[in-house]
């Protein structure tokens, strides 16, 4: 494709992307709202950078997945000229590498599915899109076996936020496609990590978890998966080969519910004051100002991010919590200890099995009081 045609294709992809994200009515008033015009400009800039970075794939369509963070960057579902689909994530690939190496290290008796990075940069990576298998193709027993192992794995290595959009069902095993929260720290003022934190199992706060998306998980085979992974970890002990990667890891931390931020942004763009920056700021101040230490520590960054229609983004690295601008947030946090996880694996596996034993049937479904 010559340069002129390529430029025209980029423009067409960007125009379609903006239209899909904002809709006709908001685009009509973009010149009267600095908030809208800035968000649109940043999305155009981001997508153009991605398209130029991936010129060789001749991308003809881009679709937003998830939320916008850090100047309107988001995960993208991309379609190339050959109709192949790709996922582009604007985050470091380190968490994926750590996850892949860990499940590889403890894979005896399993066929864990992993993301295969096709291309990577310091701030992003690309992999081929994986389609979900329809429920009729799922091997329930094998899937339940791998689901059990991954549930223990997620707790041991502290992976949260594994809601249904972050897991793909393949015939024999779940595929975790978002590992940003691996090695989650303990943050003072927030609830400690528990079996419920991964969102893989039902709880009173999570009545429709990832487990419910793929039909019935059989408790017998779930239990076998937990026991086999526990044995593998006991036999292989600490994966010292990961030592060089842990200092590079930036673990995403969720200080406030993402849905809360999403609601605030939705209220702004659908409000009568979308054209009034002062009213937007007053509304945001009312929403996010608070006396809790987390509210105080994050207020300024939250205000700026939400005013730009970004969901605030925070991460933990080298014993500190940072915001998306790489500024330290003054909150006390203790980092993940892989030695502690290895030491307590048997106890944790038994606690998990006791937890799922509450399901008084062949399948893992819980009452709303579980």
Order of alpha helices (4+ residues) and beta strands (2+ residues): alpha-alpha-beta-beta-beta-alpha-beta-beta-alpha-beta-beta-beta-alpha-alpha-beta-alpha-alpha-alpha-beta-beta-beta-beta-alpha-alpha
